[in-house]
Amino acid sequence: MKKLIPTAMVMLLIAAMFANGITPSYIISAPGVASGMGAKLLCSARYVSGFSQQQAFADLVQYSAILERLDVEYNEEARTVSTSFFGFAPTTATYVEGLGCANDYDGYPQRGELSYSALPVFTSRWPHGDRVDTIDSALQSLTDSLIAQDNSANLDTRALLVVHQGNIVAESYAQGATSSTPLLGWSMAKSLMSVMIGNLEYRGLLSADDPAGFVQWQDDERREISILQLLTMTDGLDFSEEYNPGDDATAMLFTEASASDYALSRQLAEEPGTQFNYSSGTANILSRLYFDKTGATLADSLRDYRAQIAVPLSFQHGIFETDASGVLMGSSYLYAPARDWARLGQLMLNKGVLNGARVVSEDWVAESVQPNSSVNSRAYGYQWWLNSDGSSEPARWPDLPVDAYSAQGNRQQFVMVIPSAEIVIVRLGWTSGAYPANARFTQIMRALQ
């Protein structure tokens, strides 16, 4: 009888979904996506960001009320989270030191086999270390006020940090976050992946104009797709970013052991170079490119990332998660404190140099913030959102300078870079709707003038 009750409940849910126009594909995929999403995000919120079980679950269910129906079991000693949807699609996510969380799949032992040593933590002044002694009291009062306004309006801002002329001049935190809390940037990881590909070019390991060169593409027209087209999301691949069960993005992120294998299997839908199509699949193809070019093992690629990216940028507490196959999740899963996200923005503002180390060339930075070649949406560079496409079209942030650009992520994450004002602004939070980025960032910029 106990088994019949959940089944009856599921049947009622399915009937309700049909009545509301939800597709069969959605219904078939929903249990796996719900369980996979729940295990992964709850695990990372608990064991990477350090949030309570209650906070982690409250954040999760903002995505859909259906997630409230998940059965969830934490193992605090093993640092795992197991979920199922009325007993269907049981999934376990496991935390690994230095790698964060990923859903477990049979036949994928790579993450558990890694020997990890912590990133170095420095006591020198930011951006090299975590000492901040450059706070401007007036601007600090402003960011304190803005974060309070945000949270009284249910915008759930957890970090608001401002860098001006290379110094942190204000930083405010809320909702349990601190200056060392790794916070999920979602698609802001794409912008770091762009820097990582730029670092490979700087080291002579590839050129943006090269064909991507994947073996899987050599027998069809995809062999002509260039790295540049991947960077600007004009590759022409058929990939849906709608985030409904049954769509590509949710399948790739929450039900696949290898995100890059899934993305590499997509076929052409458009002629490469002609159409912009925002695609987390494309970002994970770039992650696979980085993996292949740096040794094609988790140990090798992580060693390269640490030596060439994380340590030069002085990432102090950030964790870049991989999928079960051991490839970095360049589409979505970099957890980092606001100070680390600000280091990424400052690297770009410094034209590729930070802490005395050149990470990418000055030309790469300049090319990264140029409009793409598409005919439909040109205000996107090398995984960076641009304020303008260079035409008479309205600016994305009309009150900010035309040269502004940003990394952006789901739940309204921002690393806003404003070169002409020498400003980097980081906003991290968990906003379910729109965030007044133009108004907030303009207010901060004007306070610094």
C-alpha positions as CSV (number, residue, x, y, z in Angstrom):
1,M,0.0,0.0,0.0
2,K,2.9,2.3,0.8
3,K,4.1,2.1,-2.9
4,L,0.6,2.8,-4.3
5,I,0.2,6.1,-2.5
6,P,3.2,7.8,-4.1
7,T,2.3,6.4,-7.5
8,A,-1.2,7.8,-7.2
9,M,0.2,11.2,-6.3
10,V,2.5,11.1,-9.3
11,M,-0.4,10.2,-11.5
12,L,-2.4,13.2,-10.2
13,L,0.6,15.5,-10.8
14,I,0.9,14.1,-14.4
15,A,-2.8,14.7,-15.0
16,A,-2.4,18.3,-13.8
17,M,0.6,18.8,-16.0
18,F,-1.3,17.7,-19.1
19,A,-4.2,19.9,-18.1
20,N,-1.8,22.9,-18.1
21,G,-0.3,22.2,-21.5
22,I,2.9,20.6,-20.3
23,T,4.5,18.3,-22.9
24,P,5.1,14.5,-22.6
25,S,8.8,15.2,-22.9
26,Y,8.6,17.5,-19.9
27,I,6.7,14.8,-17.9
28,I,9.1,12.0,-18.9
29,S,12.2,14.1,-18.0
30,A,10.9,15.9,-14.9
31,P,11.7,13.3,-12.3
32,G,15.3,12.9,-13.4
33,V,15.9,16.6,-13.8
34,A,14.2,17.4,-10.4
35,S,16.3,14.8,-8.6
36,G,19.5,15.6,-10.4
37,M,19.1,19.3,-9.9
38,G,18.2,18.8,-6.2
39,A,21.1,16.6,-5.4
40,K,23.7,18.8,-7.1
41,L,22.6,22.2,-5.9
42,L,21.8,21.1,-2.4
43,C,25.2,19.4,-2.1
44,S,27.1,22.5,-3.3
45,A,25.0,24.9,-1.2
46,R,25.7,22.9,1.9
47,Y,29.3,21.8,1.5
48,V,30.8,24.4,-0.8
49,S,29.0,27.6,0.3
50,G,28.4,26.3,3.8
51,F,24.7,27.2,4.0
52,S,22.4,25.4,6.3
53,Q,20.2,22.6,5.0
54,Q,17.2,24.8,5.4
55,Q,18.7,27.7,3.4
56,A,19.9,25.4,0.7
57,F,16.4,23.9,0.3
58,A,14.8,27.3,0.3
59,D,17.0,28.5,-2.5
60,L,16.4,25.3,-4.5
61,V,12.6,25.5,-4.4
62,Q,12.6,29.0,-5.8
63,Y,13.2,27.4,-9.2
64,S,10.0,25.4,-9.1
65,A,7.3,24.4,-6.6
66,I,7.7,20.8,-7.9
67,L,11.1,20.6,-6.1
68,E,9.3,20.9,-2.8
69,R,8.2,17.3,-3.5
70,L,11.7,15.9,-3.5
71,D,12.8,13.4,-0.8
72,V,16.1,14.6,0.5
73,E,18.7,12.8,2.7
74,Y,21.9,14.4,3.9
75,N,24.9,12.4,5.1
76,E,27.0,15.1,6.9
77,E,29.8,12.7,7.6
78,A,30.3,11.6,4.0
79,R,29.1,14.9,2.7
80,T,26.6,13.5,0.2
81,V,23.0,14.5,-0.7
82,S,20.6,11.9,-2.0
83,T,17.3,12.8,-3.6
84,S,14.4,11.2,-5.4
85,F,11.1,12.3,-6.8
86,F,8.4,10.1,-5.1
87,G,11.0,7.3,-5.3
88,F,11.7,7.9,-9.0
89,A,15.2,8.9,-10.4
90,P,17.2,8.4,-7.2
91,T,20.4,10.5,-7.4
92,T,23.3,11.1,-5.1
93,A,25.7,14.0,-5.3
94,T,29.1,13.7,-3.5
95,Y,31.4,16.5,-2.2
96,V,35.1,16.0,-3.0
97,E,37.7,18.3,-1.4
98,G,38.8,21.0,-3.8
99,L,36.3,19.9,-6.5
100,G,33.0,20.6,-4.8
101,C,30.0,18.5,-5.7
102,A,28.8,16.5,-8.7
103,N,26.2,13.9,-9.2
104,D,27.5,10.3,-9.1
105,Y,27.3,7.9,-12.1
106,D,28.4,4.3,-12.3
107,G,31.7,4.0,-14.2
108,Y,33.0,7.5,-13.5
109,P,35.5,7.3,-10.7
110,Q,37.7,10.3,-11.8
111,R,36.7,12.7,-9.0
112,G,37.2,10.3,-6.2
113,E,40.7,9.4,-7.4
114,L,42.1,12.9,-7.2
115,S,44.7,13.9,-4.6
116,Y,44.1,17.5,-3.8
117,S,46.1,20.2,-2.0
118,A,44.4,23.5,-1.0
119,L,45.0,26.7,-3.0
120,P,47.4,29.1,-1.2
121,V,45.9,31.9,0.9
122,F,47.8,35.2,1.1
123,T,47.6,37.9,3.8
124,S,48.9,40.6,1.4
125,R,46.7,43.4,0.2
126,W,43.9,42.6,-2.3
127,P,44.1,41.6,-5.2
128,H,47.1,39.5,-4.3
129,G,45.8,38.6,-0.9
130,D,42.7,39.1,1.2
131,R,43.8,42.1,3.2
132,V,41.5,45.1,2.5
133,D,42.4,48.4,4.0
134,T,41.1,50.8,1.3
135,I,37.4,51.1,2.2
136,D,35.8,54.5,1.5
137,S,33.4,55.2,4.3
138,A,30.9,57.1,2.2
139,L,30.8,54.4,-0.4
140,Q,30.6,51.7,2.2
141,S,27.5,53.4,3.6
142,L,26.0,53.4,0.1
143,T,26.6,49.7,-0.5
144,D,25.3,48.9,3.0
145,S,22.1,50.9,2.2
146,L,21.7,49.3,-1.3
147,I,22.0,45.7,0.1
148,A,19.5,46.6,2.8
149,Q,17.1,48.0,0.1
150,D,17.6,45.0,-2.1
151,N,16.7,42.6,0.7
152,S,13.7,44.5,2.0
153,A,12.4,44.2,-1.6
154,N,13.1,40.4,-1.6
155,L,15.9,40.7,-4.1
156,D,18.1,38.4,-2.0
157,T,21.5,40.2,-2.5
158,R,24.2,38.4,-0.6
159,A,27.3,40.3,-1.7
160,L,27.9,43.8,-3.2
161,L,31.5,44.8,-3.8
162,V,33.0,47.8,-5.5
163,V,36.6,48.1,-6.9
164,H,37.8,51.6,-8.0
165,Q,41.2,52.2,-9.5
166,G,42.4,48.8,-8.4
167,N,41.2,49.0,-4.8
168,I,38.2,47.5,-3.0
169,V,36.4,50.6,-1.8
170,A,33.3,49.0,-0.4
171,E,31.9,45.5,0.2
172,S,28.7,44.6,1.9
173,Y,27.4,41.1,2.8
174,A,24.1,39.6,3.9
175,Q,22.0,36.4,4.3
176,G,24.9,34.5,5.8
177,A,27.5,35.3,3.2
178,T,30.9,36.8,4.2
179,S,34.0,37.9,2.3
180,S,35.2,34.3,2.2
181,T,31.9,32.5,1.3
182,P,32.1,30.8,-2.1
183,L,28.9,31.9,-4.0
184,L,27.6,30.3,-7.1
185,G,28.1,32.5,-10.2
186,W,26.2,30.3,-12.6
187,S,27.0,31.5,-16.1
188,M,29.7,33.9,-14.9
189,A,31.9,30.8,-15.1
190,K,31.6,31.3,-18.9
191,S,33.6,34.5,-18.7
192,L,36.4,32.8,-16.7
193,M,36.4,30.0,-19.3
194,S,37.0,32.7,-22.0
195,V,40.0,33.8,-20.0
196,M,41.2,30.3,-19.8
197,I,41.0,29.8,-23.5
198,G,42.8,33.1,-23.9
199,N,45.5,31.9,-21.7
200,L,46.0,28.8,-24.0
201,E,46.4,31.2,-26.9
202,Y,48.8,33.3,-25.0
203,R,50.9,30.2,-24.4
204,G,50.8,29.2,-28.1
205,L,48.6,26.1,-27.6
206,L,45.9,27.3,-29.9
207,S,44.5,30.2,-31.9
208,A,41.0,31.5,-31.8
209,D,40.8,31.2,-35.6
210,D,41.6,27.5,-35.5
211,P,38.9,24.9,-36.1
212,A,37.9,23.4,-32.8
213,G,39.2,20.1,-34.1
214,F,37.0,17.6,-32.1
215,V,37.2,14.1,-33.4
216,Q,33.4,13.8,-33.1
217,W,33.0,16.5,-35.7
218,Q,35.4,15.4,-38.4
219,D,33.0,13.5,-40.6
220,D,30.4,16.4,-41.1
221,E,30.2,20.1,-41.5
222,R,30.9,20.8,-37.8
223,R,34.6,20.3,-38.5
224,E,34.6,23.9,-39.8
225,I,33.4,25.4,-36.5
226,S,36.1,27.7,-35.2
227,I,37.1,28.4,-31.6
228,L,36.2,32.0,-32.2
229,Q,32.6,30.9,-33.1
230,L,32.4,28.9,-29.9
231,L,33.6,31.9,-27.9
232,T,31.0,34.2,-29.4
233,M,28.2,31.5,-29.4
234,T,27.8,31.8,-33.1
235,D,28.8,28.1,-33.7
236,G,25.4,27.2,-35.2
237,L,24.8,24.1,-33.0
238,D,21.3,23.1,-32.1
239,F,21.0,23.7,-28.4
240,S,18.0,24.7,-26.3
241,E,18.6,27.0,-23.3
242,E,15.0,27.0,-22.1
243,Y,15.6,25.2,-18.8
244,N,12.5,23.1,-18.9
245,P,12.7,19.4,-18.3
246,G,13.3,17.8,-21.7
247,D,15.4,20.7,-22.9
248,D,19.1,20.5,-23.6
249,A,20.4,22.7,-20.8
250,T,18.6,20.8,-18.0
251,A,19.5,17.4,-19.5
252,M,23.1,18.3,-19.8
253,L,23.5,19.9,-16.3
254,F,21.4,17.5,-14.2
255,T,21.2,14.1,-15.9
256,E,24.4,13.5,-17.8
257,A,27.8,12.2,-16.5
258,S,29.6,14.1,-19.2
259,A,28.3,17.6,-20.1
260,S,30.8,18.1,-22.9
261,D,29.9,14.8,-24.5
262,Y,26.3,15.8,-24.5
263,A,27.0,19.2,-26.0
264,L,29.4,17.8,-28.6
265,S,26.6,15.5,-29.9
266,R,24.5,18.4,-31.0
267,Q,24.0,18.9,-34.7
268,L,24.2,22.0,-36.8
269,A,21.1,24.1,-37.0
270,E,22.6,27.3,-38.6
271,E,25.6,28.2,-40.7
272,P,28.4,28.9,-38.2
273,G,29.2,32.5,-37.7
274,T,25.7,33.8,-38.7
275,Q,23.4,33.4,-35.7
276,F,24.0,34.1,-32.0
277,N,22.5,31.3,-29.8
278,Y,23.2,31.6,-26.1
279,S,24.2,28.1,-25.1
280,S,25.6,26.5,-22.0
281,G,26.4,23.6,-24.2
282,T,28.9,25.7,-26.1
283,A,30.6,26.8,-22.9
284,N,31.1,23.2,-21.9
285,I,32.5,22.4,-25.4
286,L,35.1,25.1,-24.6
287,S,35.7,23.4,-21.2
288,R,36.4,20.2,-23.1
289,L,38.8,22.0,-25.4
290,Y,40.7,23.3,-22.3
291,F,40.7,19.7,-20.9
292,D,42.0,18.2,-24.1
293,K,44.7,20.9,-24.6
294,T,46.0,20.5,-21.1
295,G,46.5,16.8,-20.8
296,A,43.1,15.2,-21.2
297,T,42.9,14.0,-17.6
298,L,41.3,15.6,-14.6
299,A,44.7,15.7,-12.7
300,D,46.4,17.4,-15.7
301,S,43.8,19.9,-16.5
302,L,43.3,20.9,-12.8
303,R,47.0,21.2,-12.4
304,D,47.1,23.6,-15.4
305,Y,44.1,25.6,-14.2
306,R,45.7,26.1,-10.8
307,A,49.1,27.0,-12.1
308,Q,48.0,29.3,-15.0
309,I,44.7,30.7,-13.7
310,A,43.8,30.2,-10.0
311,V,47.2,31.0,-8.4
312,P,48.1,34.0,-10.7
313,L,44.7,35.5,-10.0
314,S,45.0,34.7,-6.3
315,F,41.7,32.9,-6.1
316,Q,41.6,32.3,-2.3
317,H,38.5,30.3,-1.6
318,G,37.0,29.5,-5.1
319,I,36.0,26.1,-6.2
320,F,35.6,25.3,-9.9
321,E,33.5,22.1,-10.0
322,T,33.7,19.4,-12.6
323,D,31.1,17.0,-13.9
324,A,31.4,13.2,-13.1
325,S,33.8,12.8,-16.1
326,G,36.3,15.2,-14.6
327,V,35.8,18.1,-17.0
328,L,35.4,21.6,-15.5
329,M,31.8,22.8,-15.8
330,G,32.6,26.0,-17.6
331,S,29.0,26.8,-18.2
332,S,27.9,27.1,-14.7
333,Y,29.7,25.8,-11.6
334,L,32.3,28.2,-10.3
335,Y,31.7,29.0,-6.7
336,A,33.8,31.9,-5.5
337,P,33.7,34.8,-3.0
338,A,33.0,38.3,-4.2
339,R,36.7,39.2,-3.8
340,D,37.6,36.4,-6.3
341,W,34.9,37.4,-8.8
342,A,36.3,40.9,-8.5
343,R,39.8,39.6,-9.4
344,L,38.4,38.3,-12.7
345,G,36.9,41.8,-13.5
346,Q,40.2,43.5,-12.5
347,L,42.2,41.2,-14.7
348,M,40.1,42.4,-17.6
349,L,40.3,46.0,-16.6
350,N,44.1,45.6,-16.4
351,K,44.1,44.3,-20.0
352,G,45.2,40.8,-19.0
353,V,47.6,41.4,-16.1
354,L,47.0,40.8,-12.4
355,N,49.4,40.5,-9.5
356,G,52.3,41.1,-11.8
357,A,51.4,38.1,-14.0
358,R,50.1,38.3,-17.6
359,V,47.4,35.7,-18.0
360,V,46.0,36.7,-21.4
361,S,47.3,39.1,-24.0
362,E,46.2,42.7,-24.3
363,D,44.8,41.9,-27.7
364,W,42.7,39.0,-26.3
365,V,41.1,41.4,-23.8
366,A,40.4,43.9,-26.6
367,E,38.9,41.2,-28.9
368,S,36.9,39.7,-26.0
369,V,34.7,42.8,-25.8
370,Q,34.1,43.4,-29.5
371,P,30.6,42.7,-31.0
372,N,30.2,39.2,-32.6
373,S,29.5,38.5,-36.3
374,S,25.9,37.4,-36.0
375,V,23.0,39.0,-37.8
376,N,20.6,38.7,-34.8
377,S,22.4,39.7,-31.5
378,R,25.8,41.2,-31.7
379,A,26.3,42.7,-28.2
380,Y,28.1,39.6,-26.9
381,G,31.9,39.1,-27.1
382,Y,34.0,36.2,-25.9
383,Q,31.5,35.0,-23.3
384,W,31.1,38.6,-22.0
385,W,27.9,40.6,-22.3
386,L,28.5,44.0,-24.0
387,N,26.6,47.3,-23.3
388,S,26.5,48.1,-27.1
389,D,26.9,46.3,-30.4
390,G,28.4,49.4,-31.9
391,S,25.2,50.4,-33.8
392,S,22.4,52.7,-33.0
393,E,20.5,50.0,-31.1
394,P,19.7,51.0,-27.4
395,A,22.4,50.2,-24.9
396,R,21.9,47.2,-22.6
397,W,22.5,49.4,-19.5
398,P,21.5,52.9,-20.8
399,D,22.9,54.9,-18.0
400,L,26.3,53.3,-17.9
401,P,29.2,54.2,-20.3
402,V,29.1,52.5,-23.7
403,D,32.3,50.6,-22.9
404,A,30.8,48.7,-20.0
405,Y,30.6,44.9,-20.2
406,S,29.8,42.1,-17.7
407,A,29.9,38.5,-16.8
408,Q,26.3,37.5,-15.9
409,G,24.7,34.5,-14.3
410,N,21.3,33.1,-13.4
411,R,19.7,34.6,-10.3
412,Q,21.2,37.9,-11.4
413,Q,24.9,37.5,-10.7
414,F,27.1,40.2,-12.1
415,V,30.7,41.2,-12.6
416,M,30.3,44.6,-14.2
417,V,33.5,46.1,-15.7
418,I,33.5,49.8,-16.6
419,P,36.9,50.6,-18.1
420,S,36.4,54.3,-18.7
421,A,35.5,54.8,-15.0
422,E,38.1,52.3,-13.7
423,I,35.3,50.4,-11.8
424,V,34.5,46.8,-11.2
425,I,31.2,46.0,-9.4
426,V,30.3,42.5,-8.2
427,R,26.8,41.6,-7.2
428,L,25.9,38.1,-6.0
429,G,22.6,36.9,-4.8
430,W,19.5,34.7,-5.5
431,T,17.0,36.9,-7.2
432,S,14.1,35.0,-8.8
433,G,13.1,37.9,-11.1
434,A,14.8,41.0,-12.5
435,Y,17.4,43.0,-10.7
436,P,17.8,46.8,-11.2
437,A,21.4,46.5,-12.4
438,N,21.3,49.7,-14.5
439,A,20.0,51.8,-11.6
440,R,22.1,50.3,-8.9
441,F,25.4,50.3,-10.7
442,T,24.8,53.8,-12.1
443,Q,24.2,55.0,-8.5
444,I,27.5,53.5,-7.4
445,M,29.4,54.9,-10.4
446,R,28.1,58.4,-9.8
447,A,29.0,58.3,-6.2
448,L,32.6,57.7,-7.2
449,Q,32.8,60.6,-9.6
